[in-house]
Amino acid sequence: MEAQYPAHWEADVVLADGGTAHVRPIRPADADRLLAFYSRLSDESIYFRFFGPRPRLSDKEVAWFTNVDYTDRVALIATIGDEMVAVIRYDKTGPGEAEVAFLVEDAHQGRGVASVLLEHLAATAREQGIERFIADVLPANMKMMGVLRQAGYTAQSQFADGVVRMTLDLAPTETATEVTTAREHRAEARSIARLLTPGSVAVIGASREPGGIGQTVLRNLLAGDFTGPVYPVHREVRAVAGVRAYPSVSAIDGDVDLAVVAVPAESVLDVVKECAEKGVHGLVVVSSGFGETGADGRSRQDELARIARSYGLRVVGPNCLGIANTDRAVRLNATLAATIPSRGRVGFFSQSGALGTALLQRVAQRGMGISSFVSAGNRADVSGNDLLQYWEEDEATDVILLYLESLGNPRKFTRLARRIARRKPIVVVKSGGTPVGHSAAALRLPDSALSSLFEQAGLIRVDDLIQLFDVGQLLAYQPLPAGPRVGLVTNSDALGLLAVHACTAAGLDPRPPVNLGATAGPAEYSAALADVLASDEVDAAVVVYMPPIPGDAEAVAAELLRVSQGAGKPVLATFEGHLGMHEHLRTAEGRGSIPSYAAPEEAIRALAQAAAYAAWRAKPFAPPPELDGIDTAAARALVGAYEEAFESGPVEIDAGELLACYGLDVWPSHVVRDPEEAAKAAAGLGFPVVLKVAGAEAARRAGTVRLGLGGPDSVRHAYAEFTDQFGAEVTLAVQRMAPQPAVPTVVGVTDDPAFGPVVSFGLGEVTARLLQDEGFRLAPLTPEDAAGLVRSVRAAPLLFGEYGYPPVAVDALEELLVRVGRLAGDLPEVARLDLEQVLVGQSEVIVLGARAILRTPQGPRPDGGPRRLV
């Protein structure tokens, strides 16, 4: 019987040099491809693989290598275009053990092909119950030993009979994860660097038609003084815009690093193949007619990404504005926008092609500079995640601005952002519409969850484009505030009062405004600002200069710059209502320039965002803690017992036993069928007791609980009330009365198809639920995550002794959240978990009930498994 081909093992991957390849299981039809691959190998590569010369493979060997069962014998190959460039395989040799070997074509060695293949083969092996790889390696084969040792798995080696036997324990380790993450980061950063720093550019579809897309890009490249050669490509004309044209990419007599494609959508795929044959590194597809047009366009777009990646190319677009790099050594304006901002320290990503021109104009009008710009359009390949990896390492970029319409891999996005935001602020405006990419299932969480998860990752989420640039210009030119205390210098009582109110509304702590009067000039502003910045009670300063009659603005600006330099505190201004970087408030080197806002409220809103980000960054980062009382094996066995039941669909269970595996106890409860059984159960538990309607939804409705029942008669009476209210078929439960006072809260887990496991928290009061006052965090949780989650809800003051409530055991609540997050991270079978309710008392937390929905794991978590382009 022919083995079932495991299509889910296929993946597009980025190699160490920024190129791409396709990884997939080998098939019998690959026989000719294997022979061609083998014919290109050097004698040394063959010797290292087979421990001796083997000039050719026999038909029997070819059949053996290409026919595998995908269980005990597995082989993965890497292809570029139609050619096989590498193969890795394992053959099971015993329980939990398999022998591993790989071969990489000589021309592609040193590109990281073997490392990424080993990652994927290890994942498939674990899927098939393989725990260890054994590799016999010749001592001179240093490359193979290096790949195995540097994978991050626990490795042992011993020498015998002229061979080094290496043993790899495939259990995932923190080191292996770090190695994979680091390789992913370097590879994706290099792939974007190749796009943004080309040595030459071809514009395919550059016609003589005035205003045509191709000609517009060509003219912008020339007008921007691109430092390399530019090649117009047109099949009929000899020159475009005075530059020699070529009938095809292959006809160009020089190397081409980047191709801008502006041909009709139906011709794009042929252009991709032609570019691949020419050795082009990357494509910018400005052509429309793809995913934005419907199902047929969507299919064409998927094929574009598939073909480009298979040939080793990265693609920006389609339906995009283009890319730009203001580095003086490059001067790349491969966009449809004639106006590109000057050189600056801001990396700017826009998913929208239509808005891109307007966005760049706004940046330029404000006097903000950028380091580089990418408009991803339909984002068939290159996404915001790729740009984050690039800008993290780019020394020319200090601040990252993102305009997003969707998130292709939200969990990866938040993972990257959390790491990068520790060094560089990321400001994002997320437009309306679906928050996930076209390939992901619909997000099950409300939009407020997106804000919570962004907050956890240290992202600065703003509501609109104006705020994006307001915050961006502050972060690009001024230091972060050390705290929320704001000094105010103004020449207007009214504007000073507005500033105070704006600070209070934004959560900042304003000092009394220093009002200099309408006629204040350079000397007054200089002295006042110096005093404010010198105060230990001030973390930032906002200066308002709005004279009723024209004054010596240039001299005032010069004094503000002079005094602010070296203060180490951010200074913002409302300077004559100017929006952006006023020419008189700029320094020669850019850093230290004072951003201006049209009104003080706008300056303060931007400052509040910067202060919140600074507070997040000041918190020490720690990984999820080691917890006692955790029995992961027992938990896995518990959910594994339902494996056969999953065939019929999700299974709902009482989660008490599952929570016990993570050190959490559920308050004892007894389901009762009649009043007498209820009274007997109550007596066994000890009075006072609670009688409640059982079921996960009951806790969400009012009138489903009777508290403080002190004897058998009161239990019987409450039972009768419930049957009158809900009918005789209602299911009721008796529970011992929890200590009072306590604050009811609700804790849950949702395994979201885009974000993976997400922990939610809110207060159990009906009002809080009606207002959807919930917070969210990605699992697993650190103690800092749990503390932030508790404090993220608006009703949190009720837990800290405010509004007449006694303070409760918040530390115990936070530990419960960390344990629930650990459970969610460990068990992909848990689709949903509801703890209702969790009572937070003065010394402990009590879980009154818990239900879980289990189902077959949905494959690797959104950011789990080996590296792959998603």
N, C-alpha and C positions, 0 to 999 in steps of 0.2 A: 504494500500500500504506500502510495506516494506521500511524503511528509507534507504537512500543511505549512505553506510559506508564511513566516511571521512578519507581515508587512509593518507592524508597529515598531520593529527594530530599525526601520529606515530613518535616516536623518541627514539633513544638510549641516555641515560643520564649517567653522572658520579655522583655518590652519595658522600656524605660528607666524607666518609672514604676511598674514592678512588676506590671502587667497582663500578660496572655498573648495570643498569637495563633497561628494555624496557618499554616505556610508550605508551599506545594505547587506543583507545576507546573500551568500553565494547561491546560484541556481544551476541546475544542469545545463541550461542554455548558455552558461558562461564558459563553456569549454574552449571555444576559439579565442575568447578574450583572455583566458588564462594562458593559453599557448603564446599569444602575442606578447603578453606581459613577461612571460618567462624568457622569451627570445631577446628582450631588452636588458636583462639582468647581466651584471658583470660576473666573471668567474668567481671573484671573491665573495660576492653576495650569495651565490649558489653554494659555495663551499661552507660558508658560515651556517647556512640553513640546513644542509644535508650532510655536513661533516665529511664531504668529499666531492670530487667532480661529478657533475651530472649534466652533460651538454644538452640533453633533451628529456622531456617527460614522455613516458610511454602512454599508450591509449588507456591502459588499465589504471595508471596513476592519475591521469586526467579525470577519469570517471570517478575514482575514489575521492579526489579532492573536491569535485564539484557536486557530488551527490552526498548530502548530509541529511541527518534526521532532525536537525534543529533542537535536539534535546541532549543526547549524549555526545553527538558530534556536531559542532557548530563552526561555521566559517563566515567571517564578515570581510567584505572587500571595500576599498575606497576607489571611487571612479572620478575622473575629471573628463568631462565630455563623454565620449563613448569608450574611453580607454580605462582599463584597470591599472592603478598605480601602486596598490598595496593590498595585502591579504593578511589576516590574522585568524587563527583557528584554535579550538581546543578539542581534545578527545578525552572523554571520561576514562579514567584508569582505575577507579575504585569509588567506594562510597564518599561522596562529597569532594572528590579530588579529580583533577583533569590536567593533562599535559598541554602546554600552550606554546605556540611558535608563531612567528610572523616574518614577512618579507616585504620590503619597500623598494620600489624601483630606484635605481641609483640616482637618476635625475631629480627625484623628489625626496631624497633623504635630507634631513636637516630642516624640514618644513613642519615637523611636529605631527606627521601622519601617524606614525606608530603609537604615539602617546594617546591621541584621540581614539584610535582603534582599540587600544587596551582598555580605555575607560568604557567604551561601549560593549566590548566583549565581557568585561567583568560584570556589567549590569545584566547582560543576558545570562551569564553563568549563575549569578545569584538567583535569578528568576527560575532557573532549572535546578536549584538546590546544590549547586557547586560551591564549596566553601574555600577551596584552595587551588591555586595554579602551581604546577611544577614545570620548570623550564630547565633543560640541559643546554648549556651554552659553552662554546669553546672559549678558553681564556682570552684569546685575541679578539673576540667579538665584543669589544668594549661598548659599542653603540647599543647593542641589545641589553647588556647588563645595565647600562645607564638608564634606558627606558624603564626597565623593571624596578630598579632601585628608586628612581625619582617619581614613581607613581604615587607614593605616599602611603601605600599599604605596608603592613608589618611584613618584613622580608627577612629570610634567613638563607644563607648559602654555605655550601661545603664543596670541597674539591676532592675528586676521586676519579681514578682511571683517566686522567687527562681532561676531565670535563667538570665545569662548575655547575652544580645542581642548585638552582634557586627555588625557594618555596615562598609563595605570596599568599598571605591570609587575606581573603577578599572581604572580610567584615569591614564595613565603612568606618573610617577613622576621621578624626578631626583634621589630621595632617592631609589625608587624601582629599578631603573637601577643600582645604585651603589650596592645595596644589591645583585642583580642577578650576577653582575660582580664579586663581592667579593666571593660569594659562588662558582661560576665557577672556579675562580682562586684557591681557597683552595682545591676543589675537584680534579681538574686536577693535581695540584702539588702533592697531596697525592698519586694519582694513579701512578705517575711516581716514587715517592719515594719508593713505595712498590716494583717496578721492580728493582730499582738500589740498594736497601739495603735488599736483601733477607737473611733470616737466613739459608736457605737450597736450594739446586739446584738439580734438576733431569735432566739428559741428556737422552732424549728418542731417541733411534736409535744409541746408542754408541756401535759400533761393534768392533771386533778385527782386522778388515781390516786396515792395515797401510795406513795412509793418508786419511781415510774416514772422512767425515764431522763430524759425531757424535764423533768419537774418537779424532779428532783434538780439538774440543771444550772441551772435557773431560780433555785431557792432558793440555790444556791451563789453565783450572780452577785449576788443581792440581799444575801446575808449578807456577801459580800466588799466591799460598798459600791462597786460599779462606778460610775464617775463619769459615765457617759452613760445615756441612756434604754435600758430593756430592754423588748422587745416579745414577749410570749408569742403564739404562733400556734396556734390550734386551731379547727377548722371548726365546732364546735358550742357551745362554752361561751363565756360573756361575760368571765370573769375566771379567772385561775389565780394562786394564792398572793396574792390580794388585788390583783393587777395586771390592768388591762384587757387582754383578749385580742382578737386579730384573726382573722377567718376565713381569711385568706391573707396572704402577704407583700405582695402588690400592694395590699392594703387598708390597709396601714400608712400613716399620714399624715405620716410623716417619713422621712428618709434612713436606710438600713440599711447599715452597713459590713461587719458580720460576721453570719453566720447559723450557728447550731448546729442540726444536723439530727438529729432523734431519731424518725424515722418508720420504718415497716417498709421493708426493703431494696427491695421491688418498687415503692415509691412515691418513692424517692430521686431518680431521674432526672427525674421531673416537677418535683420541688422545685428541682432545679438550674436548669432552664430558667426557672422562675418567678423565682428569685433573680436570674438574669442579666437578665431584663427589668426588674427593680426597680433594677438598678445595684449589687447587692451586690458587694463586693470579694473576699470569701473565705468559705469554708465549713469548718466543723468537723463531720465526719460521725461521730457516735458510734454510729450504727446498725451492727448486725452483719448477717451473712448475705451476705458478699461472698467474697473470695478464700479465707478460712479454711474455707469450706464445701465446696470442690471446684470442678470445672470450670465449672459453671453460675454459681457465685458469682464465679469468676475472670473470666468473660466480663462479668458485670454490673459488676464493679469496673473493668475496662478501659474499658467504655462510660462509666462515671461520670467517669473521668479525661479521656477524650476530649471529652465534652460540656462539662465544666467549663472545660477549657483553651481549647476553641474559642470559648467565650463570654468569655474573659478572666479567669476565676476561678482562684485557687489553692485546693487542697483539702488539709486535714489529715484523715487517716483513709483509709478508714472503719475501723470497729471499734476506735476509739481512746478514750482517757480524756478528751482535750481539751487546752486550752492555758491558760496562766496568765501574768500579768505583774504583778509586785509593785510596779511604779512607782506612787508615790502619786498621780500625775496620771492613772493609768488604773485601778488596782485591779481587774484582770480575773481572775476565777476561773471560766472557762468549762470546768470539768471536772466529773467525777463525784466528785471527792474533796472532802470537807468540810474537810479539814485541808490548808492551804497554808502552807509555811514563810514566815517573815518576810522582809523585804527584805534582800538580800545581794548578793554579787558573783559568784555562780555561775550560769551558764546550764546547764540540765539538759535533755537529750533522752533520751526513753525510747521505744524502738520498741514495747515491750509495753504494751498497754492493760490487760491483766489484772494485771500487776505494778505498774502506775503508782501506784495508791493506796497500796500498801505502801511503795513507794519514797519517795513524798512524806512519809509518816508517819515513815520512818526519818530523813529529812533533818531534819524538824521536831524529832524526839526528840533529835537530836544538837545542836540549837541552831544549825544551819547555816542561813544565809539564802540565797535564790536571787534572781536578777534576773528570770528568766523560765523557763518550763517548757513543753515540747511533747511530747505523746505522739502518735506518728505512726501507731500501729496498723498496718494493712496497707500503709501507705505507697504509696497509689495515685499520689500526686503529690508532696507535700512530704516531703522526706527529711532525713537528717542533713546531707547536703551543703548544702542550703539554709540550715539553721540555722547551720552553720559560717560561711557568707558573712555572715549577719546578725550573729552574735556577734563576728566580727572587727571590725566597725565600732561595735558597741554599747559606748558609754563606761561603761555600768553593769555590764558583764560583764568580769571579770578571769580567770576560770577556766571551762573548758568540761568538763562531765561527759557521757559518752555511754554509754547501755546499748543495745547493738546485737544484733539477732538475725541480720541479714543486711546485705550491702552492695550497694546497687543499682548503683552505678558505682564499683567499687573504685579504679580508676586516678584518677578525678577526686577521690575522697575523699582519697587519699594526696597528690595534688598540692595540694589545698587545705590539708590538715593541715600539710604541710611549710612552707607559707608562713605560716599562722596561728600555728603553734607557735613561730615565732621571736619572737612578741610575747606570746602567751597560751598557757599550758599546756593540753593536751587529754588528759584521762584517759578511757580507754575500757575497758569490760568487754564482751568479745565472747562471747556464749553459744554453746553447742554447736549443731550442725546445719549446714546449708549456709551457707557464708560469702558467697554471692552472692545477688543478688535473683532473683525468679521469672523475670525476662525474660532472664537471662544463662545461658550454658551453665555446666555444672558446673566448678568450679575443679579444675584438674589438679594443683595444688600441695598439699603437706601443710600441716597447720595450723601447723607450725613456720615455714613460709614467711610466713604472715600476720604472725607476731610479728616476723620479720626485716624485712618491708616496713613495718610500723608503726614499728619502731626507726629505719629509714632516714628516715621522715617526722617523727621527733621525737615521736611519740605515746607516751604512757605507758600500756601495756597491763597491766591487772591481771586476776587470776584470778576474782574474785567481787565481789559488791556491797559486802561489808564493806570490802574493800581499796579499792574505788572511793571510798567516803566517807572512809576513813582518809587516803588521799592527797589527796582533794579538800579536806578541812578544813585540812590543812597548807598547801597551795598558796594557799588563799583568804585565809589570815590571817597567814602568815609569809613572810619573804624566802627566796629560793633559797640553798642552801648554796654556798659558793665551792669546796668540795672535799669529800673523803670523810672528813676527820678529825673524830671525834666526842668531845666531852667529856661525861662521865657524872657526875651528882651524885645520890646516893642515900642512903637511911637504912637499907639492908639489904644485907649482904654477898651473900646469896643472889640477890637481884634484880640487884645489880650484876654478878655473875658471869653471870647469864642475859643481861644486856644486852651484855656483852663478847662472848659466844658468838654472839648474834644479829647483832652488827655484823660479826664475822668471816665468818659464813655469808652475809651480804648483800653482801659486798664492800666494807664500810666499814672505816675504820682507827680503832679505839677507843683513846682515852687511858686510862690506869689510872683506875678509878672513884674518885671522892672520896666515901668513906663517912662520913656525918655522925653515924651512930648513931641508935638508935631514938627517942631523946628530942629530936632536933634540932628547933629552932623557927625562927621568922622570921629572927632575926639570923644563925644559922648558914647557912641556905639563901641568904640575901642575899649574905653574904660569899663563899660557895663559888661561887655562880653568877657573881658579878662577876669572880672570879679566872679561872674557866673561859672566860668570854666575852672577857676581856682578852688571853688567850693567843694568840700568833701561830700556835700549833700546833693550834688548834681552829677548825673551820668551822661546827659546829653543836653544840647542847647538848641532852641528854635528861635531864630531871629526874624522879626517882622520889620521890614523897611518899606513903608507905604506912605511917603510924604504927600500931604495934600497939595503942595505945589512943588515943582521940580527942584531938587536939591543937587548936591555934589555926589551923585550916585557912584561915580568911578572912585572917588576918594573913600567913600564909606565901604565899598566893596574891597578895596585894597586893605583897609584896616581889619575887616572881618577875616580876610585871608591871613593876614599877618598874625593876628592874635590866635587864630584857630590852629595854626601849624604847630605840631609837636604837643598839642594838648592831650592827645590820646583819647579824646571824647568826640563823638560825632556832632557836627554842626549842620543844621538845615536852615533854610531861609525861605521866607516869602519876600522876594526882592522885586519890588515894583510890579508884582503880579506876573513876573516872567515864569514860564514853565520850561524847565530843563536846565541845562548847564549854561548860565549867563556868561557872556564873554569876559566880564570883569571879575567873575568869581572862579575862574579857572587857574590852576597852577600850570607851570610849564610841563611838568611830568605827568599831569593828569590826576594822580592820587593826591588827595587832600583838597581837590576842588569842592566847592560848596554847592550842592544841588538846590535849585529854587523851585517853589511850588506856587501855583496860582492863588492858593488860600492856605492859611495856617492849618486848617482841619486836614487838608490833604497831606501836608508834611507830617502831621502827628499820626495819621493812620499808617503812613509808611514807617515811621519811627517805631510804632507799636509792633508791627510785624518784625522789624529787625530786632527789637528787644526780646520778643518771644523766641525767635530763632537763637539769639545769643544765650538765652537761659537754657534752651535745649542743648546747645553745644557745650555749655559749661558743665553739664552733668556728666560724670564719668560713665563710660560705656562698659558694661560687664555682660558676659554671655549668660544664658540661662543657668541657674545654680544647680549644684548637686543636691538632690532631695533625699531624705531618708523615708523609709516606709513605702518605696516604690517597687512593685513587682511586675515589670513589663512582660516577662514570660507568661505569668498567670493571666494577664490581661489579653495577650495575644491568643492564648489557648481558649479563653472565654469567648472572644469574638469568632475564633476559628471554628468553634463548635456549631456555629450557625451557617457554615459555608454551604452546605447542601440546601438549606432553606433559602439562601440568596437567589437560587435559580428561579424561584417563584416571585421574586421581587424583594423590596426592602422589608426588614423585620423590626418591629417595635418591641423593646424590652424594658423592664424595670432596670435602671442603671445602678442600683445600690451596690451590687457585687462588683461591677466594673469600677466604680468610684473607690471602693475599698482597696483595689489594687494600687491606687494612687494616694493612699493614706487619708481618704475622706470617708466619713461615716454618714449614713442617712438615718435620720431620726426614725425609730421603729413605728410602723403603721400597720393596722390590721383592717382588711376589707371585711365588711359585715353584711349579712343578707336580711336581717330582720331586727326589730327593736331589742329583743331579748339577747341576741348575739352581740349587739352593740353594747348593751349594758354589762354583759359578762366580760367582754374584751376591755371595757373601760375599767372595770374593777381589777382586772389582772394587771393593767398598766399602772394603776394608781391615780386617784383624782388629785387635781382637776385634769380634765381631758378636753380634746377638741374633736368635734364631729365635722367632717367635710365631705364635699362631693369629690370623688376620685377622678383622676384623668388629667392629662396635661393642660387641656383647655380650661378646666374648672378654675384654676388659679387666676385666669385672666378675666373672670367675671365676678361681679360684686354679688354678695349674698350667698356665697357657696361655703361659708365656714361659720361654725358656731363655737365660740371660744369660752373657756372657763367653766365648763360643765362640771359641777361639784358633786354629783351623785347619780345613781341609776335612773331616778325619775327624770332628771333634767336631760339625760341622754335619750331616754325614750321619747320625751316630748320633742326634742330637737329632730329626732329621726322622723317623727310624724310630720313635722313642719316641712322637712325636705321632700317627703313623698307627696305631700299636698302640692308643693311648689313645682317639682320636676317630674312627678309621676312615680308609679310603683316600681318601674324598671331602673330607677336611678341607682348607681353604684356609690356606696358611702364607705368611708374609712374612719376609724377611731385612732387617734394619736395622742400621746401624752402632751400636756400643755407645756410649751417651751417657756423658759424663764423670761420674765418681763422686767424692765422695758427692753425692746429690741426694734431695730429698723428693718423692715422687710425689703429684700433686694432680689433681683432676678439675674441669674448667670446662665449663659448659653454658649453653644458652639455651633457654627454653621460651616460645613465644608463647601465653600464656594467654588464653582468651576473655574473661576478666573484667579481668585486670590488664594485658594486653598483654605486650610482651617483658620477660622476667624473666631475669636472669643468676644462675646458681647456682655455688657454689664449695664444695669439700670436699677433704679429704685422700684419697689413693688407697688407703690401707691398708684391708684387708678389715674390720678391726675398726671403723674410722670409718664405713664404709659400712653395716655391720650396725646400728650405733647411729644411723644416719641423721643423722650429724653434718655437716649442710650449712647454708650461709648463702645468703640470697637478697637481691637488690636489683633495683629497677626500672631498666630501661635508658631512656636512656643514663646512664652513671655519671660522677660527678665524681671527682677524685682522693680526696676525703674519703669518698665512697661506697665506692670500691675498698678503701681502707685499713680502713674499718669492716667490709666484707665479709670480708676476710682474717682479721681479729681476732674475728669473730663465732663462728667454730667453736671447739668445746671443745679440739680438738687443735692449735690455732694455736701454742702454745708450742714445738712441734717445729720451727717455722720460724724461731724466734728464739734458737736455741742452748741450749735447755733439755733436760733428760733425756738428756744425752750427745750430742745431735745438734749438728752445727756450724751456726752461723747461715748462712742462705741469702739469695739476692738477692730480698728481699721487694719492693723498689722496682720491680724488673723484672716481678715477678708482678703488682703493682698496675697497672703500665702495660698489661700484657696484658689485664687485666680491663676497663680503660677502653676499649681498642681493640675488644674483643669487644662491649662495651656499645654502642659507636658503630655497629658492624655491625648489631646487633640493632635499634637504633633506626632505622637507615636503610632496612632491607630488610624490608618486611612479608611478603615471600614466604617468609622463613625461619620455618618452623613449629618446627623444633628444630635445635640445633647441639650436638654433643658433641665436646669436645677431650679425648681419652683416649689416653695420659695426658699431663699437663704436668709435666715434671720441673723442679723448682726447685733449681738448683745454687748454688754459692757466688758465681758472677758472672753467671749468665745463666739464662733459662728456655728449655726445649726442649719443643716440641710434638711428641709422637711420632706422633699420628694425629688425624684429625678427619673426622667425617661430618656431613652436613646433610640435612635433609628439607625440600624446597621444595614449595610449593603455591600455588594462586591466592590472592592477598591477600583477606582476609575483610572487605573494606570498611574504613572509617576505624577507626583504633585506638580503644579504648574511651573515650579522652578526646581524640580527634583530630577534625578537621573543624570546621565552623562551630558556633556556639552552638546547643544544643538541649536540651530537657528530656528526661532519660533516667530 
